[in-house]
Amino acid sequence: NSHEKLLDFIPEGEHCSIVNIDHHHDMGYKSNETTLTCANWVKVLAEKNILDSYCWLNNPNSIKIKDSKTDCSFPC
C-alpha cells in the first residue's frame, strides 16, 4: 500500500538493488526527516547501507535530485 513497506521484505543483513518506477525519487525532501515515509524510503535504505544500487525511472517533469546520479535508462 505504501512504498516504505518494501523494507519489511528485505531480510536482515541482506542488500538489494532497486529500480524505482515513479514520478518521485523517494530520497526524501527534508534533510532532518527521521520518520520512515513513502517519500524517504530510498534514503533510509542508503543510510543503512542496504542499497547496492538504485535506478530511478521518472517522468520528464519529475523534480530531480540536485547533483544526483540516480537516473538511468534501459534500452527498449
Phi, psi and omega in degrees: 000336180213143188304322183295344178294343177304326181300333178294341185257003178260112182300147178306131179086353180273159175242162182213161171243134186240135166248112183259110178261102190195155174289330183252149183283337178062027178261009181090150181242348178233131183292338183262014179295132178240340180269131178294127179222174177290347180268349183226014185297328179291319177300318179297316177301317181294316181294332179271006181056037177266335188271114176280318177207155182218129179232129181247116174262109189240175175277156179302332182260013176291147177283121183279158174274124182302130178060025182266149177246034184274344180287146174208170176219153179240141177294144180275000000 
